[in-house]
């Protein structure tokens, strides 16, 4: 036991210079990497996820069309429409999970509420 305490004390003494030279990072300005992360997260949240949701919605509507309208008497088209609706629903769930994971990551690393800089805006009257 005494040997373990001695080796722990010696190990912590070896790490003392490393801890003494530690720096405090200003979280307000991490440089171009922070800007890159903010731009990537904003692109995913504002453009990519709504685009994928729109495609999933179109696949779901096409499945409904195949199932109810074109597949009235044709069991093969009804089966294809049913499978499209099921896969579109699974896709919606996967997209929502992906959206949640992206937002969880942005909140955990402190990028929530960030916006792109220098975007022209239309003034409200």
C-alpha positions as CSV (number, residue, x, y, z in Angstrom):
1,X,0.0,0.0,0.0
2,X,2.8,2.4,0.9
3,X,4.5,1.6,-2.5
4,X,1.2,2.5,-4.3
5,X,1.0,5.8,-2.5
6,X,4.6,6.6,-3.2
7,X,4.3,5.8,-6.9
8,X,1.1,7.9,-7.1
9,X,2.9,10.8,-5.4
10,X,5.9,10.5,-7.7
11,X,3.6,10.3,-10.8
12,X,1.7,13.4,-9.8
13,X,5.0,15.2,-9.3
14,X,6.0,14.3,-12.8
15,X,2.8,15.9,-14.1
16,X,3.2,19.1,-12.1
17,X,5.0,21.0,-14.9
18,X,2.3,20.1,-17.3
19,X,-0.4,21.3,-15.0
20,X,1.5,24.5,-14.3
21,X,1.8,25.4,-18.0
22,X,-1.9,24.9,-18.6
23,X,-3.7,27.7,-20.3
24,X,-7.2,29.0,-20.0
25,X,-8.9,29.1,-23.4
26,X,-11.2,32.0,-24.1
27,X,-14.4,30.2,-25.3
28,X,-15.6,33.3,-27.1
29,X,-13.1,33.2,-29.9
30,X,-11.7,29.8,-30.9
31,X,-10.7,31.0,-34.3
32,X,-11.5,29.7,-37.8
33,X,-12.2,26.2,-36.5
34,X,-15.1,27.4,-34.4
35,X,-16.5,29.3,-37.4
36,X,-16.2,26.2,-39.5
37,X,-18.1,24.1,-36.9
38,X,-20.8,26.8,-36.6
39,X,-21.2,26.9,-40.4
40,X,-21.4,23.1,-40.7
41,X,-24.0,22.8,-37.9
42,X,-26.0,25.6,-39.3
43,X,-26.0,24.0,-42.8
44,X,-27.1,20.7,-41.4
45,X,-29.9,22.2,-39.2
46,X,-31.2,24.8,-41.7
47,X,-30.7,23.2,-45.1
48,X,-29.8,19.5,-45.1
49,X,-32.4,18.1,-42.5
50,X,-35.4,20.0,-44.0
51,X,-34.4,18.8,-47.5
52,X,-34.2,15.2,-46.3
53,X,-37.5,15.5,-44.5
54,X,-39.1,16.9,-47.7
55,X,-37.7,13.9,-49.7
56,X,-39.0,11.5,-47.1
57,X,-42.4,13.2,-47.2
58,X,-42.5,12.8,-51.0
59,X,-41.6,9.1,-50.7
60,X,-44.4,8.7,-48.2
61,X,-47.0,10.4,-50.4
62,X,-45.8,8.3,-53.4
63,X,-46.4,5.2,-51.2
64,X,-49.9,6.4,-50.4
65,X,-50.5,7.0,-54.1
66,X,-49.3,3.5,-55.0
67,X,-51.2,1.8,-52.2
68,X,-54.6,3.5,-52.6
69,X,-54.9,4.8,-56.1
70,X,-52.7,2.7,-58.4
71,X,-52.9,-0.5,-56.4
72,X,-56.6,-0.8,-56.2
73,X,-56.7,-4.4,-57.6
74,X,-53.0,-5.0,-58.0
75,X,-51.6,-6.7,-54.9
76,X,-48.0,-6.1,-56.1
77,X,-48.4,-2.3,-56.3
78,X,-50.2,-2.3,-52.9
79,X,-47.3,-4.2,-51.4
80,X,-44.8,-1.8,-52.9
81,X,-46.8,1.2,-51.7
82,X,-47.0,-0.3,-48.2
83,X,-43.2,-0.9,-48.1
84,X,-42.5,2.7,-49.3
85,X,-44.7,4.1,-46.5
86,X,-43.0,1.9,-43.9
87,X,-39.5,2.9,-45.1
88,X,-40.5,6.6,-45.2
89,X,-41.7,6.3,-41.6
90,X,-38.5,4.7,-40.5
91,X,-36.6,7.4,-42.4
92,X,-38.6,10.1,-40.5
93,X,-37.6,8.5,-37.2
94,X,-34.0,8.3,-38.2
95,X,-33.9,11.9,-39.4
96,X,-35.5,13.1,-36.1
97,X,-32.9,11.1,-34.2
98,X,-30.1,12.6,-36.3
99,X,-31.5,16.0,-35.7
100,X,-31.5,15.4,-32.0
101,X,-27.9,14.1,-32.0
102,X,-26.7,17.2,-33.9
103,X,-28.5,19.5,-31.5
104,X,-27.1,17.5,-28.5
105,X,-23.6,17.9,-29.8
106,X,-24.0,21.6,-30.5
107,X,-25.3,22.2,-27.0
108,X,-22.6,20.1,-25.3
109,X,-19.7,21.9,-27.1
110,X,-21.3,25.3,-26.6
111,X,-22.4,26.2,-30.1
112,X,-26.1,26.6,-29.5
113,X,-27.6,29.9,-30.5
114,X,-24.8,30.7,-33.0
115,X,-25.7,32.1,-36.3
116,X,-23.8,32.8,-39.5
117,X,-22.1,36.1,-39.7
118,X,-22.7,38.8,-42.4
119,X,-25.9,37.4,-43.8
120,X,-28.0,40.1,-45.5
121,X,-31.4,40.5,-44.0
122,X,-34.6,42.1,-45.2
123,X,-35.5,45.0,-42.9
124,X,-39.0,44.8,-41.5
125,X,-41.2,47.9,-42.1
